[in-house]
Amino acid sequence: MHPIVIVGSGLAGYTLLKEIRKRDTATPVTLITADDGAFYSKPNLSNALATGRAAAALASASAGKMAADQNAT
């Protein structure tokens, strides 16, 4: 199979990555993002900002951890 490129580290991007890995652990996958790539629910961002919480407080995993866990770059 050809290498796969996913654009965006939002919920859809990381969900797609996880689903690909359930079916195929060998095909190279690269995830491209304009932000730091931390995994958090982006829809919760507006609520966090409204209550004075920083976006970083929402992150449940760094981009590096997600890449390592899912064998991606």
N, C-alpha and C positions, 0 to 999 in steps of 0.2 A: 504494500500500500504506500502511497505517496505521503510525505510529511504533511501534517495538518497545521494550519495557522488559525488561531482564534483571535479576533479583535475585540478587546474589551474585557475588563476584569470584574464586571458586575455579576450579579447573581446568574444571569443567563450564560455568561462566558464560563464561569466556574462550574455551573451545572452541566454544561456541554462537555467540559473537560472530564468531569467525574463520570459521566455516562460513556464517553469514549473509552476511558480506562476500565470500566466494567467489562467491556467487550474486547478490548485490544490493549495489551500492556506494552507492546513493542514498537508501534508506530510512533515516530517522533512527533511531538506536539509542542508548538510554541504559542504562548499567549502574549499578545501585545497590548499594552495599556498606556494611556497618557498620565495616569496618576501613579501612586506608589504601589499599586497592586494588592494592597491589604484586603483581606476578605472580611466584608461586613455587609449587612443588609442596607443597600443604598437607599431604599425607601424610608428607612428609619432616620436618615440623615437630617431631614427637615425637623423632625421631632426633637432630635438631639440638640440641634442648633437653637431651637425655640426654648429649650430648658437650660441653655448655657453649657451643654456638654460639648467637648471637642470631638471631631470626627474620629480621631485616633482612639478615643475611648470605646468606640463601637467595634473596633477590629477584633476578630476572634482568631485570626491567623495572619502572619506576614506573607508577602509574596514569596519569599524564600521557602517558608514552611509549606505553602500550598504547592510550589513547584516540586519540592522534595517528596511530599506525600503522594503526588500524582505523577511523578516521573515526567515532568515537563520542564521547559525552559521559558 
